[in-house]
Amino acid sequence: MNKSFDEFFMAMALREAQKAAEDGEVPTGCVIVETPADEDAPPAAARILGRAHNQTEMLSDATAHAEMLALTAAFQAKGNWRLSGTRLYVTKEPCPMCAGAIVLARVDTVIWGVSDPKRGGVTEFNIFAHPGINHHPEVVAGVMEEPCKAVLQEFFRRRRAEKAPPPNHPTT
């Protein structure tokens, strides 16, 4: 697919990430689309199967990551647990749990904005390329990296400021 196609859906995933941030969740968003047969197709030619943002706090569920929720929606939309012929857009590299689910779902291509070198299911744990699995998604990293990074940085900057003790005020 072309760059503008990927950026269109990453922007949609970024809007999901912003919803998560507004809800006090780690701002990660995900969108899953069926890949059009024509590589030059406009984004309007793609069917959106699922979209979601992190909801772990709201649902009190450690598995309620954006990718997991979007995968569930896509399974229902497609009527099948096999998501071959799809592209998954996520603002931050999938964690090991989500990477494993993506492999099991047979997603063809995973596109993310910002890598996670500490906990990334691909860059740190190499799940997509592991020789013991039977499906190896294509990866496109760094799509709209700066805005994806910015929403994460702003969220954690705000969170640290909320937890910081108030500054000491000298008395006179």
Salt bridges, closest charged atoms under 4 A:
ASP6 OD1 - ARG87 NH2 2.91
GLU7 OE2 - LYS3 NZ 3.83
GLU16 OE2 - LYS19 NZ 3.10
GLU16 OE1 - HIS53 ND1 2.93
ASP23 OD2 - HIS53 NE2 3.49
GLU34 OE2 - ARG47 NH1 3.76
ASP116 OD2 - LYS92 NZ 3.60
GLU146 OE2 - LYS149 NZ 3.75
GLU154 OE1 - ARG157 NH1 3.07
GLU154 OE2 - ARG158 NH1 3.45
